Amino acid sequence: MKISPRAPWVAGLAVATLALIPATASAGSQATAAPHADVAATTGASADAYYAAAEGKTGAALKTALHNIIKTQSKVTYDGVWNALKVTDQDPANPNNVILVYSGRSQSKSTNGGGVNDWNREHVWAKSHGDFGTATGPGTDLHHLRPEDVTVNSTRGNKDFDMGGSPVAEAPGSFTDSDSFEPRDAVKGDVARMLLYMAVRYDGGDGFANLEVNDKVDNGSAPAIGRISVLKQWNQQDPPDAFEQRRNQVIFDQFQHNRNPFIDHPEWVNSIW
């Protein structure tokens, strides 16, 4: 599938019709307005302004330009992540719930915690891959933190991403084996773009490990996750949808004030990797 470089942005950049939390609000605070109102289209000028320094570049030059753009961000505390996810991942059909990323289940926002049927904070880029833990920075970056069922989160553990395995209980359409995890089809592209964001945002220059994607599994504690060949397929197979686009915008508007460039421009994945 060939994706227009402007289509994802025009489809869902600005939440112009919403009364959202101002950019100066404290990270992790709860929105008081309904954040799932229709996302309004905006002009291409805003897109060009944010990514101006990256336009016309490819390969390593594009990756460097994007890093320099998205590294300017506000930070969220690990405790603040709880309330932030209640805003970023709100169920469009039920404002009292969040959508669990691998399970696809709509679950009450109030059931976050550590119990068997609670939801907790899933690090899509496993925090042991680079040993950043829950440190403010990569350990709290909302662009790769998602709500997930406690048991499913444990099943995924710190495995790399690949195809195949046995079905995952409580996560229909997901599979796992001893060294990899395959998410359901509806979020395969989401997972790929979250991981590639992390590989661009964290390059070793701010006190954390230089995160990279590679084409293997069982990376252990190395600051690497695979497989890039599969992630590229997932990016093509599952282009950004309205939920993912809105999430990117809310993180930009309300919390971190930076964007995942691969949601706005998924074609940049093949330009870099």
N, C-alpha and C positions, 0 to 999 in steps of 0.2 A: 504494500500500500504506500503510495506517495502522499505525504502530508504537506499541505501548504504551510510555509513558514509563518504566515500571518493568521491562519485559521484558528489555532488554539487561543491566541491572544484575543482576537476579535470576538471569539465565542464566549470568553469569560474573564475579562480583565478586571473591571472595576465594579464594586458594589455601590454604584452611584446613588441608588435609591434607598439605601439603608441608613438608619441611625446607629452606626456601629460605635464601639468604644474608640475614643480619640487615640491618636498615636502616642500621646503622653501618658496613657493609662498604665498602671503597673502590670508587668507581665504576669500572666496566670490569673488575672481577675476575670470574673464572669461577665459575659455580655448581657445587657438588659433588654436589648431589642432582639427580635427574631432574626438570626443571622442566615436563615435559609430562604429569604425572599429572593425573587428573581434577580439573577446577575445581569446588570445592564452592560450593553456593548459600549465600547469607547473608541476613540479615534486611534489610528496607528501612531500618532505623535507621541503618546505616552510610552508605548512600546519602544519606539526609536530612542526616546530620551533615556530610558533605563539601560538599554543595551547598546547605546551608541558606540562605546569603546570596543565592542565585540564585532560590530558589523563589518562584513567583508573578510573576516579572518577564518582560518580553518586549522585543524590539527592542534599542535602544541600551542601555537599562538592564540587560538580561540580559547583553549582551556585556561591559559594564563590570564587572558582578558576577562573571562567569566569569573575566575577566582577573585580578581581584583575588584570586580563589581559586587559580588555577593558576600565578600568577607566583611563588609560594612553592615553590621547588624546589632540589634539589641539582644541581650541575653535573658533567658528565662531560667529561674531556679528549678531544681528538680521537684520541689514541692509545688511550685507554680505550674508545672506540667499538667498536674491533675485537672485543674480548672481550665487550662488552655485547651486540652483535648475535648472537654465538654462543649467548647465552642467550635473548634476546627472540625470535629468529626460528628457534629450533631446530625441526627437522622432527619432528612428533609420532610419525612412524613409524620414525625413525632418529635417535637422540640424537647421532650423530657428524656429522650434516649440518645445514645451514640451508636454508630455502626462499628462493629468489630471487624478489623481489617481482614484477617484470614477466615474467620467464621462467617462473616457476612450477616451476623445476627444483630438485630436491633435490641439494645439492652439499656435499662434505666441508668441514667447518669449517676444516680446515688449508690449504685452497687459497685463502685470502684473499691479496690482493696486487695487482700491477699487470700480470701476464701476460695474454695474450689470453684464455685460458680460466679465469682466476682470477675471484673475486668481489671487489668493492670496496664502498665506502660511498656509496650513492646518496642525494643530497639531494633528496627529493621536492619540497620548495620549493627550487628551484635557487638556489644560494648567490650567484649574480650578481644575482638579483632583490632588490636591497637592499644588495648589495655587502658581505655579512657574512663571506664566505669560510669559513674553518674556525675562526673565533673561538669560544672557549668561550662558550656561549649558544646563539643560533640555529644556528650552524655545527656544534654538537655535540649538538643536542637530539634525543634518541632517538625522540621521538614522530613525527619525519618522516625519520629516517635508516633505510635498509633495505639489506640485502645485494642486490647485483645483479651479473650478468655484466659484466665490464669493457667488452666491445664494445657490449652493449646500453646500458649507462650512457652511453657515448660517443654512441651514436645518439640517445638522449633529449636529451643535452646540457642546455641551459637553456630548452628549449621549454616553452611553456604547454601546457595540456591542453584537448583538443577532440576531436571525432569525425572519423574518416576518415583517408585517406592510404594508403600502401602497406604491406604486411605487413613486420614487423620480423623479420629473421633471428634465430634463437635466442630469440625471445619469441613463441611461438604465441598468436594472438588479439590481439596488439598491432599498432598501425598508427601511421605517422608521415608527415608531410609537411614542408614547409619551415619551418613556424612552430608546429607543435603535435604532441602525442603523445597517443595513445589507448591506455591499458593494457588488458590482458585483462579480461574481464567479472568474473572472480572477485575482482579487487581494485579495481574502479572505485570502490566506496564507500569502501574503505580510503584510496585516494588523496584523495578529496574530504574525508574527515574529517581527514586529516593536514594538508592545506592550510588548512582552516578553523581547526584548532587553532592553527596558526602565526599566522593573522590575528588571533586573539584574544590569544594569549600575548604577542606582540611588538607593542607599540603606540607605540614611540618613547620610552618613559619610562625605559629602562635603558641608554641609550647606543647603542642600535641603531636602525635605520630602523623606521618605522611600517609594518608589512607589512599589505597590504590585498588582497582579491580584487576583481576587476572582471570585466566581461563582454566582454573582447577578448583577442586573442592578440598575439604579437609585442611583448610588454611590454619586452623588452630588459633593461636594468639598472635599470629603475624598481622600486621596492619593491612590486611588484604581480604577481599571477598570475591568469589567467583560464582558462576562462570560468566565471563563477559560475552561469550558467543551466544549463550542462552538469553542473557539480559537484553542483548540487542534484538533478538527475535521477539521477546516479550514487548519491548518498546514499540515495535512495528505492529504486532498482533493486537495490542490493547492500547490504542491512542488515548490521550487525556479526555476524560468525560467531565460533565458539569460538576460532579462532586469534587473531583481532584482539582479542577480549575478554581472552584470557589475556595477550597481549602488553602491553596496557594495564595489567593488574594487576602484571605482573612489573616494568615500568618504575616503577610506583608503589611496590612493595614493596622492590625491590632497588637501584634506581639513582637516580631523580630525585625520587621521593616526590611527584609530581604526576600528574594524570590528563588524558586527552583527554576532555573532557566530551561530545563528539559521538559517542563510542563508547558511553558510558553513556546518553546521551539524544539519539539521532539526530533526534528531533523538534524539538530546539532549533535545528537548521539553518534551518528555515523560520520559526522565531520571530524570528530575527535578520536573515536575508537574504530 
